[in-house]
């Protein structure tokens, strides 16, 4: 856990409360002792895997609710006819922004009260926002409840649960993080199917559908809180000024700055299809029933992509896997305009979900080679700083894509959209992801120039 030293710098302590430092205390013999230094990363064990399971459940209830927003995008457009696609997308975009935009506040809160209390606070805001959305009638009410309140709750829980698998695993880090993040994929399947079934078939209606979601989130997050364990002690000395030294170190590193802008562009483009794939399915003739399942299939594919590519990344390198998945996601975004049938959209979302989901999972492990020594001390602050910076990509990407769609419709936004209306959005997505991939590659060159080497 982050701890403040004599100069106010962040340090990390091991699971045995021993400070990890490269300095010898005054007057002590610097000769290495015969007793080996205990490894603070056990790389397995019952507690470690139960923590991964807890993180999986937390992601299912929180991040998975965000990645399944495509079903709400389509629903809100149908019940709020006076609002454009980019207006509606601000609800989901604010949730996405909170996931990484709350990085530093959530790290500070986690350091002071621990992951259990942090998740409990985040759960309160998440469930309260969902419950308030169930009684909302107007656009600003949906934005404040579903977007702002729920987004803050999910943002408070995201980075603490992302960091937990990194504390318990080293050699299997890619697999552990991939499994944990896989919860968001499962959630992204469950929520759209549940919303579709309850609203369109069972006649339950939107209000009680949202209440049911809130109760499930409460139970799932409660179980997650019971399962997770931290491998490092918390330290109440961590505060906002503790990030000053790591920030100054980061901005002086060409590799870190390049990686930061790559992350910004990555978040700018990667989630656009998650918002608009269901809407596009309706534009090519799919029924509302079929379109709802497009979002579910997209998120199901991300689970398998994260699991398989996460396992491969431990063998071939996290940075290499990140590059591969981002470039393929870019190519798939350009190919999106060639989808003209119901079967085609399902095939496309399977491939896009597989590679885009894996690319998001690889971001955190791929940062680590760029973190200077001592890595354990600086890894957490670096990830928090980069997440904070890149969050603005999540906020701007989907609304800009919606604006491109509205510009295509011109002065008749109420007309039915055609597949061609989505082409500027698709070109924008592909170009942004291609640029992100190029920047990731340039960042890789700063620590590994051999293209075939594991990195």
Helices and strands as residue ranges (DSSP letters): E 2-4, E 10-12, H 46-61, H 63-67, H 70-79, H 85-101, H 103-133, H 139-142, I 143-149, H 150-168, H 173-196, I 197-201, H 206-227, G 240-242, H 243-251, H 254-270, H 272-283, H 288-316, H 318-335, G 336-338, H 342-367, G 368-370, H 375-409, G 419-422, H 423-445
